[in-house]
């Protein structure tokens, strides 16, 4: 009986590993093409424009699922689509670790950990804080696209999709 139980556990572990490997293979890594765009690693300084600058409202104040329609971006070669959280410098690491993240670009899941993140200092309400964002840039984007970030943290689950378009040059 113990041998049968051990064999079942081993088979389940192999199946779980195969499913995880298949999901990882299908995920977007740096250098992957999605709908004509090249998805690469980079932060805001490496881009020609930022999706969450004036086109899309990045502020999400409560948990829940929402979709936001954004305007049209001008033709840009490198669009920064990193999203993140801000906190005082001494608290950013703890806040970042308390949140799990998922991202989809045009419905395809992204291997976020392979892109990494970057910090920059900003002012919020007259206070200096650190904004930590995922390091993701879309190169050669044209037409309609969507970015969906899902977060799980102490405040609950946030799930926001931003729909936007990029003008053709």
RAVENNOR-V390729 format. One record per run of one state. SS is the DSSP state (A for helix, B for strand, O for the rest). FROM is the first residue (numbers start at 1). LEN is the number of residues. If there is no record, write none. Layout:
# RAVENNOR-V390729
ss=SS from=FROM len=LEN
ss=SS from=FROM len=LEN
This chain:
# RAVENNOR-V390729
ss=O from=1 len=1
ss=A from=2 len=25
ss=O from=27 len=1
ss=B from=28 len=1
ss=O from=29 len=3
ss=B from=32 len=3
ss=O from=35 len=2
ss=B from=37 len=5
ss=O from=42 len=2
ss=A from=44 len=3
ss=O from=47 len=2
ss=B from=49 len=2
ss=O from=51 len=13
ss=B from=64 len=10
ss=O from=74 len=4
ss=B from=78 len=3
ss=O from=81 len=3
ss=B from=84 len=4
ss=O from=88 len=4
ss=A from=92 len=6
ss=O from=98 len=2
ss=B from=100 len=6
ss=O from=106 len=2
ss=B from=108 len=3
ss=O from=111 len=1
ss=A from=112 len=3
ss=O from=115 len=2
ss=B from=117 len=8
ss=O from=125 len=2
ss=B from=127 len=8
ss=O from=135 len=1
ss=B from=136 len=4
ss=O from=140 len=3
ss=B from=143 len=11
ss=O from=154 len=2
ss=B from=156 len=11
ss=O from=167 len=3
